[in-house]
Amino acid sequence: MNASAASHMSTIAKETLAPVLNAEAQGYYIFIIVFLLASAVVVPIFQRYKVSSVLGFLLIGVLLGPDVAGRLAGAWPAFGGAFGVMRSHTVHQLAELGVVFLLFSIGLELTFERLKAMRRMVFGLGALQVILCSLALTGLFLLLGQSIVASIALGMAIALSSTAVVIPVLADRKALKTASGRSVFAVLLAQDIAVAPIMITVVMLAGGAAGASGESGSGLSGLLALIPALIGIGILVVLGRWLLRPLFNTVAFSRSRELFMAACLLCVLVAGQISVMAGLSMGLGAFVAGVLLAETEYRREIENMVEPFKGLLLGLFFVTVGARLEIAAVISQPALVLGLAAALIAVKMAVIYPVARLFGLNNRSAIETAAVLGPAGEFAFVIIDQAIGHKVLGAEVGQAVILAAIISLFCIPFLAAGAGRLSKSLAKSAATPTAVMPEVVSEAAKVIVVGFGRVGELVTEMLKLHNIDYMVVDINPQVTQRARAQNIEAWYGDASAAEFLHSLDIERARAVVVTASNPLFTDQVVKAVRTMRADVHIIARARDASHAQRLYEMGATDAVPETIEASLQLAENTLIDLGVPMGLVLASVHERRDVFRKMFGIRKPEPVKPQRSLEDVALAMSEKIGAEKA
């Protein structure tokens, strides 16, 4: 073939494929535009009217599903491309990363010590919920005429709840730290651990069915699948303890946020892939990696790095879930699908409520726990699809159950709101909520000391002397390691970033002491803290008088100039050595300090008020409670 012929064929191929490629590209563009529109416009509108953002993403998914984008495909090919992209395996794999990052973030909030303290709720309440709900739902599907094998597979799949939907809904309602929120967290953790055994059980059920038809060995192979799973978890733990801290130490020394972000993503994806290779879910591997990193000083900074990815990918996951809801199929058999959705929610709530009461939750918390755990979860789709693929379950029945599960997911925000209203109406008769597990985040308000050099170390020594809780923040990994070696709570991160300050619970901090020697960084920290808290005390180290003046203008409560304080200290020591009485020296030093305050336009601090009597405190508390009720 000569060159001209080859060139002619290449031209023909390009002209033939160009419309196809353009249509596919347009489909991706339309899909991305619609998704970003949901993230930037639709979801904020939902949040403004105090409606869960999860519903916004789910509804966008319905618009990209077969009943909207699918029907518009004929009139506008671009919608057909977007619909095709929505149904593609690539998008669904990308969406599943949202659940992976969510589990990684959950792991970052835990340590092995905290997991050990939670073992009663995770392996007690959580495991019992999975077992009893599986048995009850198996009985339900047997009554509906399904085979014993299909009923067991469906019962185990629907027994799981949705970590991806429930956690954001509880976060929107600020209920994660309540007794019901902590119990829900423990149950969801147990369910995530149970996914792999359930999927292995489905394979064993398929093997049992195959053995009944003349095949053998499949059940044993399913049981043997547990061995690589255990090996995979062991590898994750061992490699994580050896490699994760050195990896982040190396990256932290580079002072590059891009490299730090790359290390975070690498950690999540590698841990997830090791878990998948071991036959477990990718999310479980990411969770283990998060737990290992929770013990390091990099936890807070890692949380800030993965938060944007988690938020967007979770939104994409909700969109893909909404796109699976086929309204036409629901309309064709509404009694079956809607009745099945209501039945599975009712059965699970009827099982979870008494189990929650058995483990010490009061009536109010048990109702809230049962309400959000009643609907099905995202892993139901994976398990049911696997059951259909292994011929354990018929495709028609499986699709009907998937539709019912999706409808139940749509109900979670409404069930959470309804349970909240019901629990408020029962609040007068309910006992004080029982703390069934330790808080995921410490509730103790602390002083945040930014910088742990010589000045910062002296400040923390004085705080410790007076029994004041504190934490240390520094951008130098060597400094945070040194602080942790002294059993000090220290975190690596940029204290001038609002997201990082939020992760430190700046909303409840008692005070912020900035001891850094870099004036520009000190300015940035004072600005960021004052923007987030108008009432917190900010004590900052200043380079000189002009820098102190600037810090006061930025909102610092007190600025300590190095040059002035050093001069006053030298003058104080000189006068005392020359025989001037100590009282006169201290008075003159304080007077000179007040002169500098007046130069900065700062009023002299008011004297400390004497301690009030118990009667005064009780009166003030009663007045405050009365004002809140009014």
N, C-alpha and C positions, 0 to 999 in steps of 0.2 A: 504493500500500500504506500503510495507516494505521499509527500507532505501536504499537497493541496487537498487530497481526498481526506486525509486525517483531519485537517483543519475544518473541512466542510462538515464531517460527521460530528466534530466537537461543537460546531455552531448549532447544528440541528438538535443535539442533546441539550444544550443550554436553553434553546428556545422552547423545547418540550417540557423541561423540568422547571423552568422559571415560574410559570403560574402556580405549580404545586408548591415550590419553595416559598413563593410570595404569600400564598394562602396560609401556609403553616406559620410563617413569620408573623403575619397579621394576627393569626390566632393567638400566638404568644403575647403580642403587643396588647391586644384587646384584653386578654386574661390579666396581664400585669396591671393595666390601667384600671380595670374594675377592682382588682384586689387592693391597689393603692388608694383608690377612691373610697373603698370601704374603711381602710385604716385611717385615712386622713379626714374624712367627712362623715360617713355614716356612723361609725362607732363613736366618735366624740358626741354626736347628736344623741345617741342612746345614753351615753354617760351623763350628759347634761340633764336629761330627764330621769336620771337615777334608774335606768334600765340596764341590765347586765350587758356588757360589751360582747359577751359570748353570743347572745341572740343576734346582734348585728352581723357578725361573721357568718352565723348559720343561715340567716336570711339571704345574704349575698351568695352563699353556696347554692341555695334554692334557685336564685336567679340564673346561676351558671349551670344549672342542672338540666335534665332532659325536658322538663315541662315549660321552660322559658327559652334559654339559649338554644336548646335542641329543636324547638318548634320554629325559632327564628332563623335557623340555619338555611332554610330554603330561600327566604326573602333576602337575607344578607349573609353572604359566604363567610364574612369575618366572624360572625357569631358561631357559624359552624366550626370554624377553626378554633375559637375559644372553647367551644363545647368539647371538641376533640382533645385539646390540651388538658382540660379539666378531667377528662376520663383517662388520661395517659398514666402509665405506670411510673414515669419519671416524677410527675407532680405529686403522686401519692407517696412515693418514697421520700421526697423532699418534705412533705407535710408531716410524715411520721417523725422527722427530726425535731419537730416542736415538742412532742411528748418526751423525746430523748433529752432535750435541753431542760425541760421542766423537771424530770427526775434527777438530772445532774444538779439543778439548783436546790432541790429538796435535800439531796445528799450533802450539799455544802452547809446546810443548817444543822447537820448532825455530826456527832463524833461517835466512836465506838463506845465511849462511856455513856453517852446519852442513849444510844441504841440499847445498851445493856439495861439502863434504867427503864426503858420503854418496853422491855421484853414481855411483860405481863399483858400489856394492851395489844402489842403486835401479834404475839404468838398465842395469846389467850382470846381476847375479843375478836381480833382480825381473823385468826384461823377458824374459830368457832363459827363466825359469820359466814365464811366461805363454805364450810362443810354443811351447815344447816340450810343455808339458802340453796345450795346445790341439790340437797335431798328434797327440799320442798318443791323446787321447780321441776325436778325430775318427775315427781309425783304428778305435778300439773300437766306436763306433756304426755305422761302415760294416760291420764284421763282424757286427753285430747286425741288419743288413738295412735300415738307414735310408738315405735318399737323401743325396747329397753335400751338398746345401744344408742339410738338417736336421742332418746329422752335424757340419758346421762350426759351426752355431749352438749345438748342444748342447755341443760340445767347448770352445768359448770360454766358455760360461756356467759349466760345471763346473770349468774351469781356475782360476777365482777361488776364494779361500779367504775365511773369515769374520773380518773385522776385529772385528766386534761381539762374537764369542764368544772368539776366540783371545786378544785383549788382556786381557780380564778374567781368563781362565783363567791366563795367564802371570803376571798381577799377583797372583792368589791364591797362586801357587806362588813368588812373589818371584823370577821368572826373567827379568824384562824387561831387566835390566842385564847379563845373561850374554851370551856370544858368540852363542849360539843365539837368545836373545831379541832382540838387536840385528839379527841377520840376518833373523829373522821380521818384525820391524818394517819393515825396508827393503823386503822382498818385498810386504808388505801395502800399503805406501805406493805401490809401483809398480802393484799391482793396482787400487787406488782410482783412480789416474790413468788406467788402461786401461779403466775402465768405459765412459766416454763413447765412445771409438773403437770398442769392441765393439758398443755399441748402434747406432752409426751403421753398422757393418758389417752388422748384422742387417737394417737398413732397405735397404741396398744389395743384400743377398742376396734380399730380397723383391722388389726392383726387377728383379734379374736373372731371377728366376723369372717375374715378370710380363712382362719383355721376351721371354722364351722363348715366352710364350703370346700374343704380339702387341702388348704395350704397350711403350712406350719412354720414356726420360728419367728413370725412377725411380732408376737407379744413379747418374746424374749429380747428381740432387737430393740423394742421400745423401752424395756426395762434397762437394757445396757446403755441406752442414751443418757441415763443419769450420770454415768461415770465421767464422760467428757465435760458435762455441765459442772460437776464438782471440781474437776481439774481446772476448768476455765476460771472459776471463781478464785481458786487458790493462786493461779498465775496472776490474776488481776491484783490480788492483795499483796503478794510478794513483790511483784514488779513495781506496783504503786508505791509501796513503802520505800523502796530503794531508789526509784528514779524520779518521782514527781517533784520532791523538794529540790534536788540538784538541778532539775530542768528549770524550775521557776527561779531558783537562785541565779542561774546563768542569764536568763532573760531579764531579770530585774536589774542586773548590773548594767545592761545596755541602755537603760532609761528610755526605751522605745515602747510606746503604747501599741504600735502596730505589731511588733514582735511579741509582746505580751498577749495580745489578742490572738495571734497565730498559735501561741503555745496553748491557750485555752481551748481553741477549736481542735487542735491536734489531740489534746488529752481526751476530749469528749469522743471524738470519732474513733480513735485507736481503741479506747476502752470498749466502745460499742461494738467494734468489729471483732475484738477478741471474744466478747460475749456471744456474738452471733456464730462465730466459728465453733464455740463450745455448745451450740444448740440452745442458747438462752436468748432472751429478747435484748435488743440493743439498748433499750432504756435501763435494764437492770445493770448492765455493765457501766453505763454512764452514772448510775446512782452510786455504785461502789466507788468509782473514781471521785465522785463528789464527797463521799464520806471520808476518803483518805485525805483529800485536800482540806477538809474542814478542820483538821488538826494543825494546819500550817498558818503562818502569819499572812499568807497571800489570799486568804478566803474572801475578805471584803472586796478587794480589787477584782478578783475573778468574778464575783457576783455582778459587779458593775459591767464587766466586759461581756458577759454572756446574756445579760438582760435584754438588749435590743434583739438579738437573734432569737431568744426564747419567745419574746412577745410577737414578733412577726411570723415565726414559724408556727407558733400555736394558733395564730389567726388563720394562717393557711390551712392548718389541720381542721379547724372548725369549718372553713369554707368547703373543704373536700367532704366532710361529713354531711353538710347541708346539701351538697350536690348529689348525694346518694339517695336523698328522699324523692321518690317518684310519686308525685301527687296523683297522677292518673292511676297508678297501681293501688293507691290507698282508696281512691274513689270507687274503683271497680269492686273492692271487697272491704268496705269500711268496717263492717261488724267484726270481721276476723282480725284486721290489723289493729284497730283502735281498742277492741276488746282485749286482745292479747297484750297490748301496751299497758292498759289499765290493770290487767290481771298480774302481770309480772311485777309492776310497781307495788301493788297491794300485798302480794305474797312476800316480797322482800321486806317491806316495811313491817309486816306482821311478825316476821322472824327477827328482824334487827332490834326492834323496840324492846322486847323482853330480855334479849341478850345484853343490850346496853344497860338496862336496869340491873341485871345480874352482876355486871362489872362495876357498879357503884355510881352510875350516872343518875342524876335526879330526873324527875318526870320531864322537865323542860328540855334538858340537854338530850335525853333519849329521843324525844320527838324530833328535834332538829337533826340529830344524827340519822335517824331512820328516814327522814324526808329526803335528804340529799344523797343517801346511799341507795335509795329504792330503785331509781332508774338503772338501766344497763350501762355498760362502759364501752370504750373504744376497742378493747381487745376482744369483745364479742364478735366484731366483724372478722377479725383474723381467725379466731377459733372456729366460727361457723364456716368460713370459706375453706379452712383446712378440713373440716368434717365433710363438706360437700365434695372436695377433691379426693378424699379417701373413701368415698362411697358409703360413709357412715350415715349420711343424711341426704334426703332428696332435695334437689335444687329449688323446687317450688316452695316447699315448707321452709327451707333455709332463707329464701328471699323474703317470705312473709315475716319471719322472726326478725330479720335484719331491719325491715321497715318499722316494725314495732319498737325495736331497740332505738332507732333513730328518733322516733317520735318521743320516746321516753327521755332522750337526751335534751330535746327541746323543752321538756317540762321542768328540768332541774332549777333554772332561775325562779320559776313560778312556785315550785315546791319549797324552795329555800325562803322565799318571801312569805308564803303562807304559813310555814312553820314558825317563822320569826314573829308574825302577828299572833299566832296561837300561843306561843310561849310567853309573849308579853301579857296576854290576857290571863295566863296561869301564874304570872310572876308573884302575885300576892300569896298564893297558896303553896308555891314551890319553895323548897329549901335552898340554902346557899349552894351554888354549883360546886360539885366535888372536883378537886384538882386530881384527875385520874392519871396524869403523866406530867413530867417536868416541862417547863416552857421551852419552846424551841429557841427563843431569843431571851437573853437575860432581861429581867424587868428592873434591875437595879439601876437607878440614875447615877451617872458617873461624871467625873471631871475628865475632859478630853485634853491631853497634853500633846501639842503638836511639836515634834522635835525632841530627841532624846540625847542631845549632846551634854556638855558639862552643865549648862544652865538647866536644861530639862531634867537631868538626873537629880540635881539639887531640889528642884520643885517637887518631884515625885517623892523624894525622901521626906520632905516636910509634910506632904499630904498623907503619907503612910504613918508618920509620927502622930498625926491627929486623927487617924482611923477614917480617912476620907477615901472612898473608892475612886479609882481612876483607871484610864487606859491610855496607852502611848501610841502615837501615830508618827511614822517617819517614812520618807521616800527612799531611804538608804537601806537595802536589805541586810547589810552587816549590822546596822544599828538595831533593827528589829530582832535579829538573831541574838544579839547581845542582851537585849531586854528580856527576851523569852528565856534565855539561859538563867536569868535572875528570877524566873517565875512571875514575870510581869506580863499582863495582858497587853500585847503589842501587835499592831497591824501595819502591814506594808500598804502604802497607797498615797494618793495625792489629796491632801486635806483641803485644797482649794476647789475641788470638784464637788458640785452640789450632790451628785448621785452618790459619791463616796461618803459624804457627810450624812446623807440620809441612811445609808447602810450602817453607820455608827450610832444610829438612833439619836441624831442631833436634836430631834424634837423634844427629848426628855433630858438632855444633858444638863448638869448642874452649872457648869461653867466651861469655858474654853480658854486654855492658856497657850499662847503661841510663843515658843521660845526659839524659833528658827533665827539664824543669823542673817539670812537673805532678806533685805528690806522689801524687795518686789514680791517675793513669795508671801511674806507676812501681810502685805497689803491685800493680796488676793484672798488669803484665808479670812481676814477680817471682813472683807466685803461679802464673801460667800456665806459666812456664818451669820452676819447681821441681816442678810437678805432672807435667810431661812428662819431666823429667830430674832424677834425684836426685843425680847425680854431677857435673853441669856447674858450672863456676865462674860465679857471678853477682856482678858488681860494679855497684853501684847508687849513683846520686847521691841524697843525702838533703837535705831542707830544713834540718833541725836535728838536735839530739841525740835528741829524742823520736822523730822520724821514722826516724832510723837504728836506734833500738832496735826499732821496729816492723818494719823491713825485715829485721833479723836474725832476728826471731821468725818471719817468713814464709819464711825459708830462704836469705836472701842470704849469699853467702860473705864479702862485704865491702861495707860501706856508708860512703860518704864524705860527712859533713855539711858543707854549704857554710859555715855560721857558724863551726864549730870549725876547719876547715881554713884559712879566711880569717884567723881569729885567730892560729893557729899561724904562718902565713906572715908576718903583720905582726910578731909577736913575734920571729920569726927575723931578719927584716931589721933591726928596731930594735936587737937585741943585737949584730949584726954591725957596724952603723954606730957603735955605742958602743964598739967595740974589743974585745968579748968574742971569744976564739978560736973559729974556725969549728967545730972538733971538739966543744968544750963546748956550743956552741949546738945543733948537730945532735943530740947525745946527749940534751940536755934536751927538745928537741922530740919525739924518739922516745919518751922516757920519759913525757911528757905524753900522747902518743897512746896509749901502753899503758894509762895510767890510764883514759882514756875507754873503751878496749876492755874493761877489767875492770868498768867501770860497766855495760856492755851484757851482761856475762856471756860475753864471747868470749875464748877462749884466745889467747895470743900466738902468732903464726904460727911454725911450726917452721922452723929454718934450712934452707937449701937443701942437700941432700945432695951430696957430691962426685960427679963423673961416674964411673960404673963402668967397669971395664976391659972389653975385648972378651970376655975369658974369662967374666966375670960375666954379661954380656949373653947370650952363647951358652948358658950354663948355665941362665939363667932361661927363655930361649925353649924349650930342650929340655924343661924341667920343665913348661912350659905346654902344649906339644904333647902330651906324655905324659898330662897330666891330661885334655885334651880327648878323646884316644883312649879313655881309660878310661871 
